[in-house]
Amino acid sequence: MHALAAVMTDVQQEACTDVVCLGDVVGYNAYPKECLDYVRSLNCPIVKGNHDEEVARSENTRMNPVARAAMEWTRRQLTAEDLNWLMRLQFQRMVNSSYMIVHSTLDQPMAWNYIMNANDAAANFARQFKPLCLHGHTHVPRVFSWNGTCTEHPEFIAELAANARVEIPLQQGTKYFINAGSVGQPRDNDPRACYGIYDTDRNSVTLKRVEYDVAGAQQAVLAAGLPEYLAERLARGC
């Protein structure tokens, strides 16, 4: 919730007109109910993340012990209606008939595949019917494009790391599959929250880092009795 509040303040300062959510509303941290209620209040397009699905299930057989402990604790914080809302989320969506959103991949959205390189991303483009698709899941910002072949663009991520902001121009005739990073638990060794801004006038996507109260989030994790590792990793961004 600390990271979400900081990002939404930044969203207002950027004068964004609309919000979309790429999934994993809940999972790991100390305010799942508050995050879920806030995201629901936005009434925005949203897709289901693997943590959203797992917490709404009766068993968590596909997760490691730390994640499973967090999921079981999270489930106890939510109402039956909350869990039903999470379970009913779509796996992928078209937004305003102009771009697509998915948590993992468009080709197998229910398999929760991780896109780590251009080879992983290539199959996605066969199911991407719009020039732009935004996704998450790995908690790591990445940019892929398709113009006959799949290409990863580390130069944009290097600029993001150097300047906490990078604008990615979307070229005509090219498809883009862009990972917007993670608000609540970045895993690219940068603890700052990360989100994306799609500017339809400039036809570009900007990835941006936002500072938030990491220490406060850590204290809340520990106070909730969640595994200490979950608090520690927030400061490392991993």
URGIBEL-V947290 format. One line per field, one symbol per residue. phi: phi as a letter, one per 40 degrees, with the letter a starting at -180 (. if undefined). A space follows every 50 residues. Layout:
BEGIN
phi=???
END
This chain:
BEGIN
phi=.dccccccccdcccgccabbbchfcbhgbcbcccccccccccfbcabccc ccccccccbbcbbcdcccccccccdccbcccdcccccccccaacbffbab bacbaccacccfcccbaccccdccccbccbcbbbabgcgbcabbbbagbc bcbcccccccccbgaabbccccgbcbbbccgbccadbbgbcccbabbccc ccfabbcacbcaccccccccccccgcdddcccccccga
END
